[in-house]
Amino acid sequence: MCVSLSASDSSGVVWHKTHVMDAWGDARGSAMARLVSVPVALAVETALAGDFSPGVQAAPSEPKLRQRWMGEIAQLVQHLAVIDHS
């Protein structure tokens, strides 16, 4: 999976990064099982601990929480990278 986002102003591109993740089934189970069930469990644990900011969220917005989640996800995939195009 690749997700790329760039931001521009009148002078041109000011920010451009691509996030790349690749995962497949292995001895730990299918990639789908790992990459769906673990984030759901993280969300439940985070909600129970009261660590989410109020309101509806698609993903954690707090840097420490996001880093913790991505650290967990990094252990579940075979490849994870951020490409900085600037």
C-alpha positions in Angstrom: 0.0 0.0 0.0 1.3 3.5 -0.9 -0.2 6.8 0.2 1.3 10.0 -1.2 0.5 13.5 -0.2 1.9 16.8 -1.4 1.2 20.4 -0.5 2.0 23.4 -2.7 1.8 27.1 -2.6 2.5 29.7 -5.2 6.2 28.9 -5.1 5.7 25.2 -5.7 5.7 22.0 -3.7 6.4 22.8 0.0 5.8 19.2 1.4 5.7 15.8 -0.3 5.9 12.4 1.4 4.9 8.9 0.5 4.2 6.2 3.1 4.8 2.7 1.9 3.7 -0.5 3.6 3.9 -4.1 2.4 2.8 -7.1 4.3 1.9 -10.7 3.5 0.9 -13.8 5.4 3.6 -15.7 7.4 3.9 -17.8 10.5 2.1 -15.0 12.5 -1.0 -15.4 10.3 -2.5 -13.5 7.4 -1.5 -9.9 6.8 -5.2 -9.0 6.9 -5.7 -10.5 10.3 -2.6 -8.7 11.7 -3.3 -5.3 10.2 -7.0 -5.3 11.1 -7.2 -6.9 14.5 -4.1 -5.3 16.1 -5.1 -1.7 15.2 -8.7 -2.4 16.5 -7.2 -3.7 19.7 -5.0 -0.6 20.0 -8.0 1.6 19.5 -10.0 -0.2 22.2 -7.1 0.0 24.6 -6.6 3.7 23.9 -10.3 4.4 24.4 -10.5 2.5 27.6 -7.4 4.3 28.9 -9.0 7.7 28.1 -6.1 8.6 25.8 -8.1 9.8 22.8 -8.9 13.5 22.4 -12.7 14.2 22.4 -14.5 13.9 19.1 -14.6 11.5 16.2 -11.2 10.4 14.9 -10.2 8.3 12.0 -6.7 7.8 13.5 -4.7 9.1 16.5 -3.7 12.7 16.1 -1.4 13.0 19.1 2.2 12.5 18.0 3.2 10.1 20.9 0.1 8.0 20.4 0.7 7.9 16.6 4.3 6.9 17.2 3.3 4.1 19.6 0.7 2.7 17.1 3.1 2.9 14.2 5.7 1.1 16.3 3.3 -1.7 16.8 2.4 -1.8 13.1 6.0 -1.8 12.1 6.4 -5.1 13.9 3.5 -6.6 11.9 4.6 -5.8 8.3 7.5 -6.9 6.2 8.2 -3.4 4.9 7.4 0.1 6.1 9.0 3.3 4.9 8.4 7.0 4.5 9.8 8.6 1.4 10.5 12.3 1.6 10.4 13.8 -1.9 11.4 17.3 -1.0 
